[in-house]
């Protein structure tokens, strides 16, 4: 568990925020649980195509939040496990699984500790959209992902492009919100809400986040022993919407995907 010198662990600060956000997210129009209960999938066409057929495969979803993507993979035939550090989020996920009649296993753990908590390896390790900003050490994260894959298993990441997270729109055009490259000291954010809800009266509003360049992420995965099959970058447009589509416009990258394999032994 990481910490600032003389301060409480970063993970503890973030966990309090996400425990409090989880029920607000479950009640929000952004997540629209009612349409999910009726059969809506939260997976994009991109990730379904790039991950491939999951029928009968064991899929681990790291940082699964309230489990909609996890359960969407279950609807496609995967045997799913969702892992998250928020107990409140996992309680919502488990209730949603019961309501939809979908089978899933839920594990509470900090993502860096996942390989020590799970006595298993998986056909697919999947993680998606808005996760890397919560990772302090990408090398440790990548090693964890590699350890969780069985030989020949697939790693897949779909994520907002780091350029999208570094830029903001002003009246004069685009400006840097923060450095594109990693810095060990976290970015401290205080906000009464999230990407899904606003002004909800949170008691815990602080988060601690990091930025990671595309090169840093790719190198961490290679160093961990994952053999990359592709890196795809997608424009920020209606076909591949991001949190900052309106900021970047269609000719700058909004998201990227990586697929890799743990080589057979």
N, C-alpha and C positions, 0 to 999 in steps of 0.2 A: 504494500500500500504506500503510495507516494505522499509526500508532504512538502510544504514550504518550510524553510528553516524557522523553528520556533512557532509554527502554526499547526493547526490540525490537518490531518490527511486530506488531500484534494478529493479523494474518492468519497469520503464521508460527507463533504460539502455537497458534492454532486448527487449523492444518493438521497440526501434529504430533499433536495429539489425535485428529483424524479419521483420519489414516493408521494410527494404532494401533488405533482402534476398529473399522475396517472389517472385518478378519478375524474379530473377535469377533462382530460383527453377522451376518456371513455364516454363522457356526456356531450362531447363536442360534435358540431356538424362536420368538422374536418375529418374525423374518423368514422362517423356515420355507421355506428354499430348495427343499427336496425337493417340497413341494406346488406351489411355483411351477413347477418343472421339469415337473410333471405337468399344468400348464394353469391353475393358480389365477391370477386377476387381483388386483392390489393396489389397483386404482382403486375408489373409492366410486361408488355410483349417482348421487350428487350431481354429481360432476365429469364423469362420462360424459355425463349429460344436459345439463349447462350448457356444456361445451365443444362438444358437438354432433358430427356425423359427421366423422371424421378420415380417411376413406378417401382414399388417394392424396395426402394433404397432408403438407407438410414441417413437422414439429413439433420444436421445440427445448425440451428440458427443462433448465432452469437449476438448479444445485445438486442433481444427480440422485443423489448418493451411490452405492450399489451397483447402481442401474439397474433395480430391479423395476418402478417406475411407468413408466419409459421404455419398457421392453420390453412392458409391458402395453398401452401405446398402439400399439406395433408389432403386437401381436396383433389390434388393432382396425383395422389397415390403414394406419397412418401410416408415413411415412418419417422415422425418428427420429434425432435427435442428442442425446446426453447430455453435459452439461458439469458438471465439478466440479473443485475445487482439490486433491482428494486423489487422487494417483496410485495408491495402494493400493486405494481404492474403485473406481476405473475399471478396474483389472486384474481385479478380481472381476466387475465388470459385463461386461467383454469375454468372460471365460470363461463366464459364464452365458448370454450371447448365443450363443456357439458350442454350448453344451450343449443349448440349446433350438431351435437352427436359425433364430434370429431375426436379422434384419439391422439393424445400428445403427452409427452413428459415435460415437466417444468422444473428447472434447476436454478436456485438462487446462488449466484457467485459473481464476484468481480471477474471481468473477462480474462485478465492476465493470469488468474488462478484456475481457469477452467480446466486445463489439462490435468491438474492435480486433483480437482474435484470429481472429474468424470473418469470412471474406470472403464473407458471404452474408446474406440476409434470409429470413424464414420466414413460413409461413401462420399458425402458432400458436406463441406463446411461453408456456410453461406452467411453473408453479412451485407447489409444494404442501407444506404441513404442516411446520411447525417450521423455516422458513428465514429469516424476517425478523429473528429474534433475533441472527443472525450478520452482519447488515448494519449498518455504522456510519452510512452516509450514504444515506438513502432517496431523496434527490433524484438522486444519481449513479446509484443502482440503477434508478430509474424511467427516467432518460434512456437508460440502457443497454438496457432492455427495449424502449423505443420505437424505438431505432436498429436493433434486431434484427428488427423487424416489417416486412414488406413493406406497401405501401399497401393498406388493406383487411384487413390481417392481424389476428388475434385475440390479445389478451393475456388470460391467465386465471391467477388466484391463488386457491387454497384454503388457508386458514391458521387456526391457532389464534387465537382472539379475544384481543386484548391484555389484556382483563380476566381471562381464565383464567390468564394467565401472571403477573399481578400479585398474585393472591390465593393464600392457603394456608389450610388448615383447622387449627384448634387445638381444644383441649377446650372452649373458650368460644365457638367459632363460627369465622367467617372473619376473617382479618387480611391486611393488605397485606404481601406478600413484598418488594416494592420499588415504586418510584414508577411510576405508570401512564404518565407522560409521559417523553419522551426526555431523556436527559442525555448530554453528550459523553463523559464518562468511563465506560468500560465497567463492567459488573457482573462482578466476578472470581469465578469458581466453581471449586472444587477438588473433584473427585469421582472415585472409582475405579470408573468405569462410565458408564452413560448411561440413557436411557429403556428400552433393550432388554436391557442386561446390567448386572450388579452385582458388585463385588468380584472383578475379573478380573486384578488386579495390573498396572495400567497404569503405565508409566514416566513418561508425560506426562499429568497429571491436570488441569492448569489449562485453563480456557477463559475467553474474554472475550466478553461478550454485551451486547446493547442492547435496550431496550424502545422500542416505537414505538406511539403512539396510533393509533386508527382514522382520525381526522381527518388526521394527518400522512401516513399511507400514501395516502389518497385524494387529498389535495392534491398530493403528489409526482407521482402518475400524471397528474393533470390538467395540472399545470405542464409535464410532459414531452410533452404533446400527444396523450395517449391519451384518446379520447372514451369515457367510461364508459357502459356499457349497463345495468349493475345493480350494486348492493351488497346482498348477502343475508347476514343473520345467522341462525345456527342455534342452537337450545338445546343444552345439554350433556346429552344423554340417550343411550339405547341406540341410537337411529337415527343419531345423529351423535356417536359417542364421541370424546373427546379424552383427552389425557394427564391431565386434571384433572376428569373427569366426577364422581368421588366428592367432589371439593371443592366444585364449584359447584351441583350439583343441576340439575334440569330447567328452572328458571325464570330462569336467567341464561345469557347467551350463551357458547357453548363454541367456536364457530368462525364464520368468515365467508368469503364468496367474492366476488370481483370479476371481472367480464368487461368488457373494453373493446376498442375498435377503433382502429387507426391510420387516420385519415381518408384516403381516396383523394386522390392529388395531382391 
